[in-house]
Amino acid sequence: MSYKIELVKKEDAEAMLAYLKQVGSETDYLLFDARGVPMSLAQEEAFLDNVNQSPNSRMFVAKEKDVIIGNAYIHSNPRERIQHKAEIAISVLQSHWNKGVGSRLMETILDFAKSTPFMETNYLEVATTNAAAIRLYQKFGFETYGVNKKAIKLDKDTYLDW
């Protein structure tokens, strides 16, 4: 499998929206489902155009033959007293699970964080039942700080703890 990791570009907006719909249909462990994110193409273009302009955020995509197979996003608040804390989000298409894509994306995101003069603490939220993701995060030194009960509501009676 040959793929590349690169900064997302505004021109990736349509492919990113399609990717988000696909990855959202493959797992309940994301903040969105098969509908993807509620953004128009113009909104996604504007978001992607800005995401890598700020010193406080970056988004990378993994591409195989110019098809997005994974993405990783890091963001910290620009306010000085809390910009040392950066939140990470990462996802990979199911067809590419357990093939090292998540690890390469995580390495890329953490390398970016280390290159800033202010990102000191990286954090993320993960469903307590998402064993594969938890293993990935532990591999990179993440540890559990707590559990947010019923953090995600999947349907009327089904919740996920994060």
WOCORKA-V713205 format. One record per helix or strand of 3 or more residues. SS is the DSSP state (H for helix, E for strand). FROM is the first residue (numbers start at 1). TO is the last residue. If there is no record, write none. Layout:
# WOCORKA-V713205
ss=[SS:SS]
from=[FROM:FROM]
to=[TO:TO]
This chain:
# WOCORKA-V713205
ss=[E:H:H:E:E:E:H:H:E:H:E:E]
from=[4:10:41:57:67:85:94:101:121:131:152:158]
to=[7:26:51:64:76:92:96:115:123:139:155:160]
